[in-house]
Amino acid sequence: MFVNISVHRIRPGKEQLMLDSMRRFGEAAKKAGGVQQIHALEDERSGAIVGLAIWDSKEAYEAAGPALMAAVEGDDFADWHEEQWASYHCVEV
């Protein structure tokens, strides 16, 4: 199992753009295969938008990479974010 978690702090008014991008990313992941679950979540306290993807393996995630990047190509993440987002690549320990 391989888990990708991303934490986004989005500028006011840009939330829907980010969610739309995350949904395109999710659809690309499902089509590529190897993803068990994929979710866009919102932290109730901070309002941060969190992406959670659980993959069969790191290899499945990496193989899907080109399709994932194509799905969000041209998205203006720099404009949407208040600060640099955090991305975590997690394995079971």
C-alpha positions in Angstrom: 0.0 0.0 0.0 1.1 3.5 -0.8 -0.6 6.7 0.4 -0.4 10.2 -1.1 -1.6 13.0 1.1 -1.6 16.6 0.0 -2.6 19.6 2.2 -3.7 22.8 0.5 -4.3 26.2 2.0 -6.3 28.0 -0.7 -6.9 31.7 -1.2 -10.5 32.7 -0.5 -12.6 32.4 -3.7 -10.3 29.8 -5.2 -11.6 26.8 -3.4 -13.9 25.5 -6.2 -11.0 25.7 -8.7 -8.9 23.6 -6.5 -11.7 21.1 -5.9 -12.4 20.8 -9.6 -8.7 20.1 -10.2 -8.7 17.5 -7.5 -11.7 15.8 -9.0 -10.0 15.7 -12.4 -6.9 14.2 -10.8 -9.2 11.6 -9.1 -10.9 10.6 -12.3 -7.5 10.2 -14.0 -6.3 8.1 -11.1 -9.4 5.8 -11.4 -8.9 5.4 -15.1 -5.2 4.7 -14.7 -5.9 1.9 -12.2 -4.2 0.9 -9.1 -5.9 3.4 -6.8 -8.0 1.9 -4.0 -9.6 5.1 -2.7 -9.2 8.8 -3.5 -10.9 11.7 -1.7 -11.0 15.5 -1.5 -11.5 16.5 2.1 -11.8 19.7 4.0 -10.4 20.2 7.5 -13.2 21.5 9.7 -10.9 23.6 11.9 -8.6 25.2 9.4 -10.5 25.0 6.1 -7.5 23.4 4.5 -8.3 21.1 1.5 -6.7 17.7 1.9 -6.2 15.2 -0.9 -6.0 11.5 0.2 -5.2 8.8 -2.3 -4.6 5.1 -1.3 -2.8 3.2 -4.0 -2.1 -0.5 -4.4 1.6 0.3 -4.5 4.1 3.1 -5.1 4.7 1.5 -8.5 1.0 2.0 -9.4 1.1 5.6 -8.3 4.3 6.2 -10.4 2.8 4.5 -13.4 -0.3 6.7 -13.2 1.9 9.9 -12.9 1.7 11.0 -16.5 -2.1 10.7 -16.6 -2.4 12.5 -13.3 -0.2 15.4 -14.4 -2.1 15.6 -17.7 -5.4 15.9 -15.9 -4.2 19.1 -14.0 -2.0 20.5 -16.7 -2.5 24.3 -16.9 -4.0 24.6 -13.5 -2.7 27.8 -11.8 -1.8 26.3 -8.4 0.5 29.2 -7.6 -2.4 31.6 -7.9 -4.8 29.4 -5.9 -2.6 28.8 -2.9 -1.9 31.1 0.1 1.3 29.1 0.7 3.3 26.2 -0.7 1.2 23.0 -0.2 2.5 20.0 1.6 2.7 16.6 -0.1 3.3 13.3 1.8 4.2 10.0 0.2 3.5 7.4 2.9 4.2 3.7 3.3 3.0 1.4 6.1 5.5 0.9 8.9 
